[in-house]
């Protein structure tokens, strides 16, 4: 058996005892929890702010570079 066969067998045994609607509800709740936890982690580590500041730095550096190119022409 390949690894894929083991994974498929595991998932089949895992969800074999529940109906499809229950599986969809559990899957939906899991996705919502993942998104909520992801947002909390990015807020805690200030990742959104870091990305915004880095984007601003890139824009400013591009402005500086374009001005320097104008001066050397």
TAHUTA-V458128 format. One record per backbone hydrogen bond with DSSP energy under -0.5 kcal/mol. NH is the residue of the N-H (numbers start at 1). CO is the residue of the C=O. E is the energy in kcal/mol with one decimal. If there is no record, write none. Layout:
nh=NH co=CO e=E
nh=NH co=CO e=E
This chain:
nh=6 co=2 e=-1.8
nh=7 co=3 e=-2.4
nh=8 co=4 e=-2.7
nh=9 co=5 e=-2.6
nh=10 co=6 e=-2.6
nh=11 co=7 e=-2.6
nh=12 co=8 e=-2.4
nh=13 co=9 e=-2.3
nh=14 co=10 e=-2.3
nh=15 co=11 e=-2.5
nh=16 co=12 e=-0.7
nh=18 co=15 e=-1.1
nh=23 co=19 e=-2.0
nh=24 co=20 e=-2.4
nh=25 co=21 e=-2.2
nh=26 co=22 e=-2.7
nh=27 co=23 e=-2.8
nh=28 co=24 e=-2.7
nh=29 co=25 e=-2.7
nh=30 co=26 e=-2.3
nh=31 co=27 e=-2.2
nh=32 co=28 e=-2.4
nh=33 co=29 e=-2.6
nh=34 co=30 e=-2.4
nh=35 co=31 e=-2.5
nh=36 co=32 e=-2.4
nh=37 co=33 e=-2.9
nh=38 co=34 e=-2.5
nh=39 co=35 e=-2.2
nh=40 co=36 e=-2.2
nh=41 co=37 e=-2.4
nh=42 co=38 e=-2.5
nh=43 co=39 e=-2.1
nh=44 co=40 e=-2.6
nh=45 co=41 e=-2.4
nh=46 co=43 e=-1.0
nh=47 co=42 e=-2.1
nh=48 co=42 e=-0.6
nh=50 co=46 e=-2.3
nh=51 co=47 e=-2.5
nh=52 co=48 e=-2.1
nh=53 co=49 e=-2.6
nh=54 co=50 e=-2.5
nh=55 co=51 e=-2.2
nh=56 co=52 e=-1.9
nh=57 co=53 e=-2.3
nh=58 co=54 e=-2.4
nh=59 co=55 e=-2.2
nh=60 co=56 e=-2.5
nh=61 co=57 e=-2.6
nh=62 co=58 e=-2.3
nh=63 co=59 e=-2.1
nh=64 co=60 e=-2.4
nh=65 co=61 e=-2.6
nh=66 co=62 e=-2.4
nh=67 co=63 e=-2.1
nh=68 co=64 e=-2.5
nh=69 co=65 e=-2.3
nh=70 co=66 e=-1.7
nh=71 co=67 e=-1.9
nh=72 co=68 e=-1.4
nh=73 co=70 e=-0.9
